[in-house]
Amino acid sequence: MLSSFPVALIAGAALGYLAGLGVGGGSLLILWLTLVLDIPAAQARLINLMFFITAAGSVSLFRWKQGVLQLKKILPAILAGSMAAGIFSWIGLQLDAGLLKKLFGILLLFTGVRELLYRPRNCK
């Protein structure tokens, strides 16, 4: 039942909504794929990457049309992020899958605690 098309459609729409808000729909997608659908971690990461590229591309296009996104200012970050993603993806392939799962779990816990305790700064 959880792997049916309607459930996948609802989960994808909900996670896309969260990704559009910048909440981290990709992290939740990996949890959904590995814990609920029992998809191997390597395959879940690949699906997550395809999801992220699609979501980030469409959200970036909308933000650019709104005039919020200034490509000249963020181009260095895009290039550095792309290079780092490639390098660390290769490093991830060299690591034991169990260790990678534990590191990812720690990252999710840290991120969750940070989000719970985050207080916006007063910018005056």
Rosetta constraint file for C-alpha pairs under 8 A:
AtomPair CA 1 CA 7 HARMONIC 7.68 0.50
AtomPair CA 2 CA 7 HARMONIC 5.97 0.50
AtomPair CA 2 CA 8 HARMONIC 7.50 0.50
AtomPair CA 2 CA 36 HARMONIC 7.50 0.50
AtomPair CA 2 CA 37 HARMONIC 7.23 0.50
AtomPair CA 3 CA 7 HARMONIC 6.63 0.50
AtomPair CA 3 CA 8 HARMONIC 6.41 0.50
AtomPair CA 3 CA 37 HARMONIC 6.44 0.50
AtomPair CA 4 CA 8 HARMONIC 6.21 0.50
AtomPair CA 5 CA 9 HARMONIC 6.01 0.50
AtomPair CA 6 CA 10 HARMONIC 6.22 0.50
AtomPair CA 7 CA 11 HARMONIC 6.06 0.50
AtomPair CA 8 CA 12 HARMONIC 5.91 0.50
AtomPair CA 9 CA 13 HARMONIC 6.09 0.50
AtomPair CA 10 CA 14 HARMONIC 6.12 0.50
AtomPair CA 11 CA 15 HARMONIC 6.04 0.50
AtomPair CA 12 CA 16 HARMONIC 5.88 0.50
AtomPair CA 13 CA 17 HARMONIC 6.10 0.50
AtomPair CA 14 CA 18 HARMONIC 6.35 0.50
AtomPair CA 15 CA 19 HARMONIC 6.05 0.50
AtomPair CA 15 CA 25 HARMONIC 4.70 0.50
AtomPair CA 15 CA 26 HARMONIC 7.26 0.50
AtomPair CA 15 CA 28 HARMONIC 7.22 0.50
AtomPair CA 15 CA 29 HARMONIC 6.76 0.50
AtomPair CA 16 CA 20 HARMONIC 6.06 0.50
AtomPair CA 16 CA 25 HARMONIC 6.37 0.50
AtomPair CA 16 CA 55 HARMONIC 6.64 0.50
AtomPair CA 17 CA 21 HARMONIC 6.44 0.50
AtomPair CA 17 CA 25 HARMONIC 7.69 0.50
AtomPair CA 18 CA 22 HARMONIC 6.32 0.50
AtomPair CA 18 CA 23 HARMONIC 5.29 0.50
AtomPair CA 18 CA 24 HARMONIC 6.41 0.50
AtomPair CA 18 CA 25 HARMONIC 5.09 0.50
AtomPair CA 19 CA 23 HARMONIC 5.66 0.50
AtomPair CA 19 CA 24 HARMONIC 5.35 0.50
AtomPair CA 19 CA 25 HARMONIC 4.42 0.50
AtomPair CA 19 CA 26 HARMONIC 6.87 0.50
AtomPair CA 19 CA 55 HARMONIC 6.83 0.50
AtomPair CA 19 CA 56 HARMONIC 7.91 0.50
AtomPair CA 20 CA 55 HARMONIC 6.99 0.50
AtomPair CA 20 CA 56 HARMONIC 7.73 0.50
AtomPair CA 20 CA 59 HARMONIC 6.15 0.50
AtomPair CA 24 CA 28 HARMONIC 6.83 0.50
AtomPair CA 25 CA 29 HARMONIC 6.01 0.50
AtomPair CA 26 CA 30 HARMONIC 6.35 0.50
AtomPair CA 26 CA 48 HARMONIC 5.85 0.50
AtomPair CA 26 CA 51 HARMONIC 7.26 0.50
AtomPair CA 26 CA 52 HARMONIC 6.40 0.50
AtomPair CA 27 CA 31 HARMONIC 6.54 0.50
AtomPair CA 27 CA 108 HARMONIC 7.63 0.50
AtomPair CA 28 CA 32 HARMONIC 6.15 0.50
AtomPair CA 29 CA 33 HARMONIC 6.06 0.50
AtomPair CA 29 CA 48 HARMONIC 6.62 0.50
AtomPair CA 30 CA 34 HARMONIC 6.02 0.50
AtomPair CA 30 CA 41 HARMONIC 7.85 0.50
AtomPair CA 30 CA 44 HARMONIC 5.77 0.50
AtomPair CA 30 CA 45 HARMONIC 6.74 0.50
AtomPair CA 30 CA 48 HARMONIC 6.44 0.50
AtomPair CA 31 CA 35 HARMONIC 5.57 0.50
AtomPair CA 31 CA 36 HARMONIC 7.44 0.50
AtomPair CA 32 CA 36 HARMONIC 5.17 0.50
AtomPair CA 32 CA 37 HARMONIC 6.59 0.50
AtomPair CA 33 CA 37 HARMONIC 4.96 0.50
AtomPair CA 33 CA 38 HARMONIC 6.21 0.50
AtomPair CA 33 CA 39 HARMONIC 5.54 0.50
AtomPair CA 33 CA 44 HARMONIC 5.96 0.50
AtomPair CA 34 CA 38 HARMONIC 4.65 0.50
AtomPair CA 34 CA 39 HARMONIC 4.88 0.50
AtomPair CA 34 CA 40 HARMONIC 6.27 0.50
AtomPair CA 34 CA 41 HARMONIC 6.25 0.50
AtomPair CA 34 CA 44 HARMONIC 6.65 0.50
AtomPair CA 35 CA 39 HARMONIC 7.76 0.50
AtomPair CA 39 CA 43 HARMONIC 6.67 0.50
AtomPair CA 39 CA 44 HARMONIC 6.20 0.50
AtomPair CA 40 CA 44 HARMONIC 6.17 0.50
AtomPair CA 41 CA 45 HARMONIC 6.13 0.50
AtomPair CA 41 CA 97 HARMONIC 7.78 0.50
AtomPair CA 41 CA 101 HARMONIC 7.90 0.50
AtomPair CA 42 CA 46 HARMONIC 6.48 0.50
AtomPair CA 43 CA 47 HARMONIC 6.27 0.50
AtomPair CA 44 CA 48 HARMONIC 5.97 0.50
AtomPair CA 45 CA 49 HARMONIC 6.11 0.50
AtomPair CA 46 CA 50 HARMONIC 6.42 0.50
AtomPair CA 47 CA 51 HARMONIC 6.16 0.50
AtomPair CA 48 CA 52 HARMONIC 5.98 0.50
AtomPair CA 49 CA 53 HARMONIC 6.12 0.50
AtomPair CA 50 CA 54 HARMONIC 6.27 0.50
AtomPair CA 51 CA 55 HARMONIC 6.06 0.50
AtomPair CA 52 CA 56 HARMONIC 5.70 0.50
AtomPair CA 53 CA 57 HARMONIC 5.87 0.50
AtomPair CA 54 CA 58 HARMONIC 6.26 0.50
AtomPair CA 55 CA 59 HARMONIC 6.06 0.50
AtomPair CA 56 CA 60 HARMONIC 5.83 0.50
AtomPair CA 57 CA 61 HARMONIC 6.18 0.50
AtomPair CA 58 CA 62 HARMONIC 6.39 0.50
AtomPair CA 59 CA 63 HARMONIC 6.18 0.50
AtomPair CA 60 CA 64 HARMONIC 5.97 0.50
AtomPair CA 60 CA 69 HARMONIC 7.26 0.50
AtomPair CA 61 CA 65 HARMONIC 6.22 0.50
AtomPair CA 62 CA 66 HARMONIC 6.30 0.50
AtomPair CA 63 CA 67 HARMONIC 6.38 0.50
AtomPair CA 63 CA 68 HARMONIC 5.42 0.50
AtomPair CA 63 CA 69 HARMONIC 5.57 0.50
AtomPair CA 64 CA 68 HARMONIC 5.77 0.50
AtomPair CA 64 CA 69 HARMONIC 4.63 0.50
AtomPair CA 64 CA 70 HARMONIC 7.10 0.50
AtomPair CA 70 CA 74 HARMONIC 6.68 0.50
AtomPair CA 71 CA 75 HARMONIC 5.72 0.50
AtomPair CA 74 CA 78 HARMONIC 6.26 0.50
AtomPair CA 75 CA 79 HARMONIC 6.22 0.50
AtomPair CA 76 CA 80 HARMONIC 6.07 0.50
AtomPair CA 77 CA 81 HARMONIC 5.77 0.50
AtomPair CA 78 CA 82 HARMONIC 6.05 0.50
AtomPair CA 79 CA 83 HARMONIC 6.26 0.50
AtomPair CA 80 CA 84 HARMONIC 6.07 0.50
AtomPair CA 81 CA 85 HARMONIC 5.95 0.50
AtomPair CA 82 CA 86 HARMONIC 6.33 0.50
AtomPair CA 83 CA 87 HARMONIC 6.27 0.50
AtomPair CA 84 CA 88 HARMONIC 5.95 0.50
AtomPair CA 85 CA 89 HARMONIC 5.79 0.50
AtomPair CA 86 CA 90 HARMONIC 6.33 0.50
AtomPair CA 87 CA 91 HARMONIC 6.36 0.50
AtomPair CA 88 CA 92 HARMONIC 5.90 0.50
AtomPair CA 89 CA 93 HARMONIC 6.43 0.50
AtomPair CA 90 CA 94 HARMONIC 6.74 0.50
AtomPair CA 91 CA 95 HARMONIC 6.64 0.50
AtomPair CA 92 CA 100 HARMONIC 7.20 0.50
AtomPair CA 95 CA 99 HARMONIC 6.96 0.50
AtomPair CA 95 CA 100 HARMONIC 6.61 0.50
AtomPair CA 96 CA 100 HARMONIC 6.28 0.50
AtomPair CA 97 CA 101 HARMONIC 6.18 0.50
AtomPair CA 98 CA 102 HARMONIC 6.36 0.50
AtomPair CA 99 CA 103 HARMONIC 6.15 0.50
AtomPair CA 100 CA 104 HARMONIC 6.09 0.50
AtomPair CA 101 CA 105 HARMONIC 6.08 0.50
AtomPair CA 102 CA 106 HARMONIC 6.20 0.50
AtomPair CA 103 CA 107 HARMONIC 6.22 0.50
AtomPair CA 104 CA 108 HARMONIC 6.20 0.50
AtomPair CA 105 CA 109 HARMONIC 6.19 0.50
AtomPair CA 106 CA 110 HARMONIC 6.08 0.50
AtomPair CA 107 CA 111 HARMONIC 6.05 0.50
AtomPair CA 108 CA 112 HARMONIC 6.02 0.50
AtomPair CA 109 CA 113 HARMONIC 6.17 0.50
AtomPair CA 110 CA 114 HARMONIC 6.10 0.50
AtomPair CA 111 CA 115 HARMONIC 6.13 0.50
AtomPair CA 112 CA 116 HARMONIC 6.25 0.50
AtomPair CA 113 CA 117 HARMONIC 6.17 0.50
AtomPair CA 114 CA 118 HARMONIC 5.66 0.50
